[in-house]
Amino acid sequence: MQNVMDETNRGFMDRRAANHIPLTPLSFIARIAAIYPDREAVVYHDRRYSWQQTYERCVKLADALIKAGLKKGEVVTIMCPNTPEMVEAHFGVAMAGGVLNTMNTRLDTDTISYILDHAETRFLLTDTAFSDQMAKALAQADNNQITVIDIIDKFDEESRDGARLGALDYEAFIATGSADYDWQMPEDEWDAMALNYTSGTSGKPKGVVYHHRGAYLMAMGTIPDWGLPRHPRYLYIVPLFHCNGWGHAWMMAIVAGTIICCRKIAADNIFNLIKAHKVTHFGGAPIVLSLLVNAPEEVRFTPDWPVQVMTAGAPPPAAILEKVEAMGLTVTQVYGLTETYGHLSHCAWNEDWDGLDFTEQARIKARQGVNMAHTEAIQVLDQETSEHVPWDGETMGEVMFRSNCIMKGYHKNPDATEEALGEGYFKSGDLAVCHPNGYIEIKDRLKDIIISGGENISSVEVEGVLYRFPGVAFAAVVAKPDEKWGETPCAFLEMKAGETATQEEVIAFCREHLAGFKCPKTVMFTEIPKTSTGKLQKFKLRALLDS
């Protein structure tokens, strides 16, 4: 009997154009524009675009970039909140063969300048609300090949009044492109599609490279696990600069959804948008949930239709989840990292838990759960033995992943890439337990990462600034639990003999050198415990905060 894998079948059963097409989310928007050309795609104030119009604007952006000199594999950086331009960049840049680098709008000038150089940015699309810091970063950067395109948001005062840094604004720029441009799919699904910088959890931020295949599978895999229907109305609160907005822009192009752009993340604005656009789905870090449950009564709105919420970015307090559910919102927690395109696990809900009270349901929903459809494996492994920890809900190990939605690697950093991927799993750096039902729950972090409002903060970076403060002998920064932000940086300072300072002076100094969200919210002056070799014992400092 002939085996189908036998040599006789080889050669004529090789991959061909008819049966092997590179996976890319670009195929989603081309398909949906043809099927639902008139269906509403993107909404921002009085700007409303159908899927056909959105597709054409993306194609025009691609053609304009190529006409302006963009070559395959070159980086297009965008500094922009969640507006239509940011959505369009997620398709248009890749249509041109470029690599999209979405930049955190809260970054400090030094980090912006570093990224522009490290990414070798060729084009910069920047909202004029950020012109002051961007102008300083451009002047500071060594990269002199950047073409700047201004994005002017008429609905935002800071953007309207911001300085113009480029020769053209975004609308004038895409007008140079043609909607008939014959863009091409990638030749290889492993081609780079996006470049996302971490928050610098070990010093300088690392550039995480995504491929087309991972972006495609992330978008596809989220749909069944979130139970996403056709034509959802999705409020885009998750910043599109964070893991490419968890891939939800690409996902909306699969299900012909409507994207409602949310530039201002504030409780009153979110509630107003939910009400005005009859939002059915949105995502957000736990801080967004905190904003909603702690909003004044007069701004709250309780929808009389189902609203599904996806949350990630930090382990959400069960108390917050309980309050959100009481507002009529159904929460699904997911977990992942920048290196994993966003979510790779979710707290899959079991109907057997429906009869539990809100408090117990919230406790379960606070877990990071099980692997999603696009995740091959999640393991919690003992760091010394590499064996899976017992499913006892108590023994901690490191969370490790295998998935097609894992980064290609770190840009220009082979050593860090090998360290993260070299042993057959992606090492998350997070410590978790595994419950008897197989659901994982994050308990701690291997590195001293502080996650504040869904953003990672490097204690090393903050300590580096604190050591520059006059009179500081030793500085240590740890995470302090915070009801609103999840965690905030807490600085412990040991001053040199005879030197004194106040908390206000230290925080003001940090604000001169760091992005606001990275600055310590609390400063404590004390002798910092050390080992015999002089290492600072941060676990003792954390214990002080818990006592």
N, C-alpha and C positions, 0 to 999 in steps of 0.2 A: 504494500500500500504506500502510495506516495504521500509524504509529509508536505503540507503546504509551505513549510519553511525550507524545503529541499532546494538544492542548487538549481534544479530545473525551472523553478519559478523566479529565480533571480534574474535581473537584467530587464526582462519585459514587465516586471512588476515594480520597477523603481518609481519614485515620486515623479509626477508630471504636473503640468500646468492645470490639467483637468481635475486632479484629485488632491493637490496639495497647494494651498494658498496661504501665504503668511498671515498670521492672526494680527489684527490691529483694530483698535476702536474707530479708526477712520471709516471702516466699512459701515459702522452703525449709522453715522449721520448721512452718508450717501443713500443708504436704504430708506431711512425714515423720511428724508426729504422727498423721495419719489413716491412713498406710500401715503404720507400725510402732509403734503406740501403746505396746506393752509392751516394746519393745526398750530395753536399757539405754542411757541417754544421758549421764549425768553421775555420776561416782563421786568421792567425797572421804571417806576413812576409812569410817565406817559409814553415811554419807549416800549413798544410791543413788536416783537418779530415772530413771524411764523417759522416753521422748520425750513421752508424753502428759502426765506429771506436770511435766516441764520446760516444756512449752508452756503449761500451765495456770498455773504460777508466773510465767511471763513476762507472761501476760495480766493476772494479778492485780496485778503490779507496775505495768503500764500504767494500769490502772483506778485504782489507789491514787494514782498521781501526778496523774492528771486530777482526781480528787476533792479532792486537796489543793491544786489550783489551777494545775497546770502548763499553760501555753499552748503552742500550736504554735510551734516554732522556739526555745523557751527551752532553756537548757543544764542538764543534769543531770551533775554531776561525781561521779566515784567514785574513792575512794582505797582500793585493796584489792588484795591478792595474788590469785593464781589459785585462787579458790574458786568454789562454785556460784553465789554471788551475782554475781560478776563475769561469769560466762557469761550469766546471766539478763538482766543489764543490757544486754548486746549486742543483745538482741531487744526487751525490754520497754520501754526508753526510746523507741525508734523507733516501737513500736506506739502509744505515747501521743502521737506527733508531736514528741517532744523530740529534742534533739541531745546525744549522749553524749560527755562529756569524761572520758577515762580518764587519771588522774594518776599520774605516776611516784612510786612509794612511797619513792624515795631522795632526793627533792628537799629542799632546805633551806627554812626557814620563809619567807624573803623571796620566793623564787620561787613557793611555794604561794600566798602572799598576792597576789602579782601576778596569777597565773592566775585566782584567784577573782574578782578585780576585772575583769580584761580580758575574761574569758569571760562576765561578768555571770551567774555561776552562780545558778540559782534553787533547786535542790535539791542537797544534798551527802550522798552515801552514803559513810560512812567507817568502815573497820575500826578498832576501838578500840585495836588495837596501836599506832596512830599518833596517839592522842588528844593527847598532850603537844604535839607539833609542830603538829597541826591547831588546837588551842585557841589557840596563840600566833598562828598565821596568821589565824585568824578575828578575833581581837582587833585585829590589825594592819590587816586589810583594810577598805576603805571600804564594800564591799558589805554592806548590812544587810538584804537581802531573802532570805537563805539559810535554807532549812529543812533541818535536819540530821537524818539518819537513821543510827543506829549499826548497824554490822555486828559481831556478836559471834561469834567463832570459838571454840567450846568445845574445839577440839583444839589451840589455841595459847595458851600461858600468858600471853604479853604481851597478847593480845586479851582473854582472860578477865579479866585484872586491870586492863585499861585503863579510864580514866574514861569515863563516859557523857556525851556532849555534846548529844544530841538528846532530844526528848520520847518518841520511840518507837525500838525496835530494828527491824531489817529484817523479821523474821518477824511482828512485831505490825503493822508498816506494811502489808505485802502482804496481811495478813488483812483489811484494810479494803477491799481490792479484790475484784472478782468474777471468777471464771474464765469467766463467761458474757458478759463485756464484749464488745461488738461493735466491736472495733478496726478501723481502716480502713487500707488500703494508702495510700502517699503519692499525692497527686494528680499529682505531677511527680517523675520519677526523678532530676531535678537538685536536688531538695530536699536540704538539708544533713542528714546522718545522724550524723556524728561530727566532733569537734573535737579534734585532737591537737596538743599543743605540742611544738615542737622543743626541743632541749636548750640553746638559746640560743647557737648557734655564732657569732653576731655581736653579742653583748650580751644584750638581753632575748629570751626565747623567743618564737617566732612561732607563731600559732595556725593550723594547717593544717586546712582544711575539706574533708571528704569528702562525696560525694553517694551516694545509694542505687545509682545505676547502676554506679559504680565498684566499690562493695562487692560487688555481685552478680557482676560480671565477674571480679573478682579471685578470688573463691571458685570460680567455674566454671572459670576458666582454669588454676588450680593443679592440678586433678584429673588431666587428661591428661598434663601435663608431669611430674608426680610419679608417675604410674602408680598413682594411688590406687584400691584396690579397694572394693567394697561392704563395709560393716561393719568398718572398721579400728578398732583399739584405740589411741587417740592419747593420748600423755602430754603434757599441756600444760605444758611448761617455759618456752616463750617467754612473757614477761610480757604479759598481755592489755592492759597499758597501753602497750605498744610497738607502734605501727601496728595497734592493735586485734588484737594477737596474730597479725599477718600474715594476718588474715581467716580463720584456721583454725576458729574457733568456727562461723562461718557455713558454712564448707565441710563440717564434720562433719554439719550438718543436711541436706546434700544426699545424702550417702552412708550416712546412718543409722549413723554411727560412734559409738563410746563415748569420751567425754572423761574422762580420768583427771586430776584436778586436782593440780598440784604446787605447793605453797606454799613449801616449803623447797628451795632449789636447792643441794643438796650431793650429793656422789658417792654416799654410802651410801644416802641417800633415793631418788635416781634409780634406782640399781641395784635396790633393794628393790621399788620400784614396777614396774619393768620385769618383774621376776620374779613378783611377786604377781598382776599383772593381765595377764600375757602381752602386753605392749605390742608393737605392730607398727610404730608410727610415732611419731616425735617430732621437734621442731625445737629449735634452740638456737644461740646465738652461739658462735664458736670457743672462748670461755672455758669453756663447758659441756663441749665435747669435751676440752679440756685437763684439766678436773676428772676426767673419766672415765679418761683414759689415765694420769694421774698418781696415781690413787687407790691406797691400800694394797692389796696382794694379797688380804687377808682380806675386803675389802668388794666386790671385783669379782665380776661375774657375767657369764658368757658364754652368751647364749641359744642354744638349739639350733633356733631358728626364725628366719626372715628378719626383720630390723629395719631399717627405712628411716629415715635421718636427713636432715633439711634444716638447713643451716647458713647464716647470714648475719649481718651486723652489722659485720664487718671482714674483710679478706682473710685467710683462715685459713692458717697456716703449713703448707707441704706436709708437713713432718715430723709434725705433729699428725694430718693426714688419713691419713698412712700408718699411724700407730699405731692410729687408730680403725678403719680397714679391717681391720687384723690382729686386732682384737677381734671380728670378725664382723659389724660394722655397716656398712651401705652408705650412703655420704654423697653427697648432692646439694647443691652450693653454688648459692645464689641471690643476687641483688643487687638493691638498690633503696634507697629513702629514705623518710622519713616522708611526703614530698610525693607519693610514688607508691604509697601504700597498702601499702608493703612491696615484695616482689619483682616485678621486671619482666623480669629476665633469669635464665637458669639455665645451668649447665654441662651441657648435654644430652650424655648419654653415647653414644658411638659404639662399637658392638660390635667394630669393628676394633681397638679399644684393649684388648680383654680379654686379649690375649696379652702385653701389656707387663708388666714387673715392677712391684711395688707402688710403688717410688720414682717411676717415670715416670708411673704412673697418678695418684699423688698430686699430682705437678707439674701435670698437666692439670686435675685436679679443683679446683686452687686458682684457676683462672680463673673470671671472672664470666660468660663464655659468650655466649649468643645470646638473642634475644628470646623471651619466653614467648607462649603462645597469646593472651593478652589484651593483648599489646604490639604495636602496629602497626609501630614502628620504633625501633631503637637506632642512633645514629650516633656516631662518634668524629670530631669536627670540629676542624680547625685554628682556633685562636682568632682569628687575624688574617684568614684568607682565607675562613673558613666552609666550606672544602672538606673532604671526607672524607680522613683521613690515609691514607697507604699501608698496605696489609696486610702490613707487614714485621715486626711484633712489636717494633719499636723506636721509631717516631715517635709521640710523645705528642700527644694532643688532648683536648678536653673531651667527656665522655660526655653525650649529649643524647637525650631520649626523646620519642616521641609515643605516646599511649595513652589509652584511655577510663578508665584507672586513674591519672589524674593529678588532683591536688587541684583544687577549684574556685578556690582562691586562699588568700591569707593573711588571716585575720580582722582587719578594721579597718586593713589595710595595703595600699592600692592601689599604692603605688610599688614595694614589694617584689614584689607579684603581677605587675606589668607587667615588672619586670626578669627574673623567673623564666620567664614564659610569653609575653612579647610578641613574640618573634621566630619563632614557629611551632614551637618545641621547648621542652621543659622542660630548663633548664640544671642539670645535677647538681652542678656545682662540683668534680667528680672528674676527674682526669687518667688516661687509660688509653692502652694501645696496642691495635692490632688485629692479631691473628695471621693468617697466610696462610689459615687455614680460616674466618676471619670471627669467631672467638671473641675477645671483648675481655678485657683484664686490667688491673685498676686498678694504677697505679704511684705515684700521688701525689695530693695534694689541693690544689685551688686556694686554698682558705682554710686557715687554720691549725687545722683541726679535729683534735681528738685523740679517737680512738675507743677507749674502754677498756671491755672487757667488753660490747661491743655498744652502749654508750651514748656519745653525742656530748658532748664537753666543749669549751667555748669558752675558748681561750687568752686572749681579751680579758677575759672575766669573771675568770679566775684572776689575771691580771696586775693587774686593778683592785684586788683584795684585797691583793696583794703590795705594791702601791704605798702601801698604808696601813700597812705594817709600818715601825716607827721606823727611820730611818737608810737607807732604800732610795733610791738615786738613779735607777736604771733597772732594769726587770724585763722579762724575756722568758720565755715558756713555750712549749716545743715538745714534740712527742711523742717519747718514748723507747721503743724496742721492748721488749716484755716477754713472756716465754714464757707466762705465765699469763693476762694480761689483754689481750694483743695489743699494746696501747700504754698507757703511763701518762704523766701530766704530769711534765715535768722543768723545774724553774725555774732560770733563770740570774739572779743578782742582782749588781748593781754597787752597792756601798755608798758612801755619802757619806764624805768624808775623816774619818778618826778614828772612824768607826762600825764596829762588828763585830756579828756574830750567829752563831748555830749553826744547823745544819740542823734540829735538834729544835725549836728555838724558832720557826722559820719555819713548820714543819709544824703545830705546836700552834696557832699564830695562825690559820692557814688553816682549821683544823678548827672554829674558833669562828665562822667566817663563810661556810663553804661546806659543801655535802654532802660526805660522806667520800670518795666516788669521784672528786670533782673536785679534791681536794687533791693537791699535788705529792708524789710518792713519793721524789723526789731533788731536792736543792737544791745548786747549785754557785755559788761566789762567784768572780767574775771580772770583768774589764773587758769590756763587751759591745761587739762591733764595730758601727760605725755608718757610714752613708753621709755624704757631705759635707753633706747637708741634715738630718742627725740621725736618719734612719730606722734602726731596729735591723735588723741583717742576720741574720735567723733561719737562713738557709741555712748560714751559717758555724757557727752553734751546733749545727745538726744534724750537720754534718761532724765536729765535736768528738766527738759521741756515736758516730759510725761509726768513728772512728780508734782 
